[in-house]
Amino acid sequence: MKKLICLLPVYLLVSVMLFGQGKDKANAKAKKNSTTPAIQPDKISSTKHDQIIWEGTKDNNDGGPKPSKNQPAKVRAAFQRDYPHASNVAWSKYRGDWTARFINGPFISTAVYHANGDRRDTRTSLLRSQIPQIIIEGIFKKIPGVDIGVGVKLEIPNVVKDIFRIKTVSAGTTKYLFYNSDGKEVQYNY
């Protein structure tokens, strides 16, 4: 009986440790399979978002978006209609279009509008892990050994499939490739 009493705490300790390890594995698996975006408003600065969104589009004359306070009424109304729950909105102007950077659910996004209120697209920065796997595989088949960086998801009005702009570096050369959600390379005037 004394042996049983002495061994009981050891058995309890081992049981608790095994239960805890199983729970850690389950939590790790759930985290790995989670659809929670990796780039969240609390994980990326607005400056980093802007760098990702506009990278490769700047020229010597523009330099990048310029902060703006006086958007046309049609642009403001269209944005409010398209994104009624947007928060932390910051307006700018770039290449003749009005842009609104905002918190879009768990993401930071930028909506681009023409002066007449027509939305050109909405751009959301993505980490490589958030880019559809079919696109990643297609790029590796086309360009073996390429480095794939961050991406941008483009949501375009009246276009069913989103377009993904992917930053690639191969042999020291940076290129931006565009793919639809089916993994087919497409053209887009970014």
Backbone torsions as a table, in degrees:
resi	resn	phi	psi	omega
1	MET	NA	-38.2	179.1
2	LYS	-63.0	-37.8	178.2
3	LYS	-62.1	-42.4	-179.5
4	LEU	-63.7	-42.7	179.6
5	ILE	-66.4	-37.3	179.1
6	CYS	-70.9	-34.8	-177.9
7	LEU	-82.4	-20.5	-178.2
8	LEU	-57.4	-47.7	177.9
9	PRO	-62.1	-35.8	178.3
10	VAL	-64.5	-45.5	178.4
11	TYR	-61.4	-41.6	179.2
12	LEU	-64.4	-43.9	179.6
13	LEU	-61.9	-45.8	178.8
14	VAL	-62.8	-41.8	179.8
15	SER	-62.1	-44.8	179.5
16	VAL	-63.5	-42.1	179.5
17	MET	-64.0	-43.5	179.3
18	LEU	-65.3	-40.4	177.9
19	PHE	-62.7	-44.0	179.4
20	GLY	-62.5	-39.9	178.8
21	GLN	-65.7	-40.4	178.1
22	GLY	-62.7	-39.3	179.1
23	LYS	-67.2	-40.6	177.7
24	ASP	-61.3	-42.2	178.4
25	LYS	-64.2	-41.9	178.6
26	ALA	-63.8	-41.7	177.9
27	ASN	-64.6	-41.2	178.8
28	ALA	-63.8	-41.5	178.9
29	LYS	-65.2	-43.2	179.1
30	ALA	-62.9	-40.6	179.3
31	LYS	-65.0	-40.8	-179.9
32	LYS	-63.9	-38.9	-177.5
33	ASN	-89.1	2.2	-177.3
34	SER	-66.8	145.1	176.8
35	THR	-96.7	7.4	177.5
36	THR	-63.7	127.6	-176.7
37	PRO	-63.5	145.8	-179.4
38	ALA	-76.8	-31.9	177.9
39	ILE	-97.4	106.1	-179.3
40	GLN	-117.6	158.6	-179.2
41	PRO	-52.9	-33.0	-179.6
42	ASP	-86.1	-1.7	-177.1
43	LYS	-112.1	-10.8	-178.5
44	ILE	-138.7	139.9	179.6
45	SER	-81.3	160.0	176.5
46	SER	-61.9	-34.7	179.0
47	THR	-64.0	-44.8	179.0
48	LYS	-63.9	-41.2	176.9
49	HIS	-58.2	-47.5	-179.7
50	ASP	-61.4	-39.8	178.5
51	GLN	-60.5	-44.6	-179.2
52	ILE	-66.3	-46.6	-176.6
53	ILE	-62.6	-45.8	-172.5
54	TRP	-96.7	-4.8	-179.4
55	GLU	-55.6	132.4	179.2
56	GLY	85.6	-3.1	-179.7
57	THR	-109.4	-13.1	-176.2
58	LYS	-74.1	144.8	174.0
59	ASP	-125.4	177.7	-175.6
60	ASN	-67.0	-26.5	-177.8
61	ASN	-82.8	-44.7	-176.4
62	ASP	-80.8	-54.7	-177.2
63	GLY	81.4	-30.6	179.7
64	GLY	149.4	177.4	-179.8
65	PRO	-61.8	144.0	177.5
66	LYS	-111.0	132.1	179.5
67	PRO	-54.0	146.4	-176.0
68	SER	-140.0	147.1	177.0
69	LYS	-117.4	-21.1	-172.0
70	ASN	-115.1	78.5	178.4
71	GLN	-82.4	148.5	175.5
72	PRO	-60.7	147.9	-179.3
73	ALA	-57.3	-37.7	179.8
74	LYS	-63.9	-36.7	180.0
75	VAL	-68.9	-47.1	179.5
76	ARG	-61.9	-42.3	-179.7
77	ALA	-65.4	-42.0	180.0
78	ALA	-64.4	-42.3	178.6
79	PHE	-62.9	-44.9	179.8
80	GLN	-61.7	-38.0	177.7
81	ARG	-66.9	-44.9	-176.2
82	ASP	-72.8	-35.4	-174.6
83	TYR	-135.0	68.6	-176.3
84	PRO	-64.9	-21.1	-177.8
85	HIS	-103.7	12.6	179.7
86	ALA	-64.5	146.5	176.2
87	SER	-133.7	163.8	-179.9
88	ASN	52.5	50.4	-177.3
89	VAL	-78.0	131.4	175.7
90	ALA	-127.3	122.1	-176.7
91	TRP	-95.0	147.7	173.8
92	SER	-151.3	173.3	177.1
93	LYS	-127.9	136.6	-177.7
94	TYR	-148.2	124.4	178.8
95	ARG	51.6	39.9	177.1
96	GLY	83.5	-4.8	178.8
97	ASP	-106.8	155.0	176.7
98	TRP	-94.7	134.7	-178.6
99	THR	-124.0	139.6	177.3
100	ALA	-122.0	113.1	174.1
101	ARG	-91.0	133.1	-174.1
102	PHE	-156.3	164.8	174.3
103	ILE	-85.7	123.6	-173.9
104	ASN	-120.7	84.2	-174.5
105	GLY	65.4	-125.5	-179.1
106	PRO	-87.0	3.5	-176.4
107	PHE	-113.3	164.5	163.0
108	ILE	-103.8	129.3	-179.5
109	SER	-129.2	164.2	174.2
110	THR	-131.3	121.6	176.7
111	ALA	-99.5	137.3	-177.3
112	VAL	-114.7	126.0	-177.1
113	TYR	-124.5	142.9	169.4
114	HIS	-78.4	163.2	-176.5
115	ALA	-60.7	-25.1	180.0
116	ASN	-81.0	0.2	178.5
117	GLY	95.5	-3.1	176.8
118	ASP	-74.5	129.9	178.7
119	ARG	-81.9	125.9	177.3
120	ARG	-76.8	-51.7	178.8
121	ASP	-169.7	171.6	172.2
122	THR	-125.9	131.4	-174.1
123	ARG	-115.1	129.7	179.9
124	THR	-127.1	125.9	-179.3
125	SER	-74.1	141.0	-178.2
126	LEU	-130.7	146.6	168.8
127	LEU	-80.9	163.8	179.5
128	ARG	-55.2	-38.2	-177.9
129	SER	-65.5	-15.8	-179.5
130	GLN	-96.6	-6.3	178.6
131	ILE	-78.5	134.8	179.5
132	PRO	-53.0	135.7	-176.7
133	GLN	-59.6	-34.2	-179.6
134	ILE	-61.4	-33.2	177.8
135	ILE	-71.6	-46.1	179.5
136	ILE	-57.7	-48.3	-179.5
137	GLU	-61.4	-40.7	179.0
138	GLY	-63.1	-40.0	179.3
139	ILE	-66.5	-43.6	179.6
140	PHE	-63.2	-36.0	177.1
141	LYS	-67.4	-40.0	-177.5
142	LYS	-74.8	-39.4	-175.9
143	ILE	-132.0	82.0	179.8
144	PRO	-58.5	140.1	177.4
145	GLY	81.2	4.5	-178.9
146	VAL	-71.5	148.3	171.8
147	ASP	-96.3	130.1	179.8
148	ILE	-109.0	126.0	-178.9
149	GLY	-100.5	-146.9	-179.9
150	VAL	-70.4	166.0	178.8
151	GLY	-132.0	171.3	176.1
152	VAL	-133.2	127.4	175.4
153	LYS	-91.0	128.1	180.0
154	LEU	-109.9	118.9	174.6
155	GLU	-102.8	119.7	-174.5
156	ILE	-114.8	129.4	179.8
157	PRO	-55.5	140.6	177.2
158	ASN	64.0	14.5	174.2
159	VAL	-116.6	123.1	-173.1
160	VAL	-67.8	-45.2	-174.7
161	LYS	-96.1	132.4	176.1
162	ASP	-67.5	155.7	175.9
163	ILE	-112.0	141.8	179.8
164	PHE	-117.8	125.3	173.8
165	ARG	-95.8	123.7	-175.7
166	ILE	-116.6	129.3	175.9
167	LYS	-85.7	125.5	178.3
168	THR	-125.0	149.6	175.0
169	VAL	-131.2	122.4	178.8
170	SER	-139.0	127.1	-179.6
171	ALA	53.4	38.9	177.3
172	GLY	78.8	1.7	-179.0
173	THR	-106.3	127.2	178.1
174	THR	-93.1	131.5	176.0
175	LYS	-133.2	155.6	176.5
176	TYR	-117.9	116.9	-177.7
177	LEU	-108.1	149.3	-178.8
178	PHE	-118.1	131.4	179.9
179	TYR	-135.0	148.1	171.5
180	ASN	-86.2	176.3	-175.0
181	SER	-68.5	-11.2	175.6
182	ASP	-87.6	-2.5	-179.9
183	GLY	89.0	9.6	179.7
184	LYS	-91.1	131.2	178.5
185	GLU	-69.1	135.2	-178.2
186	VAL	-132.1	167.6	175.6
187	GLN	-100.0	141.5	174.8
188	TYR	-150.6	133.0	179.0
189	ASN	-86.9	94.2	-173.6
190	TYR	-81.0	NA	NA
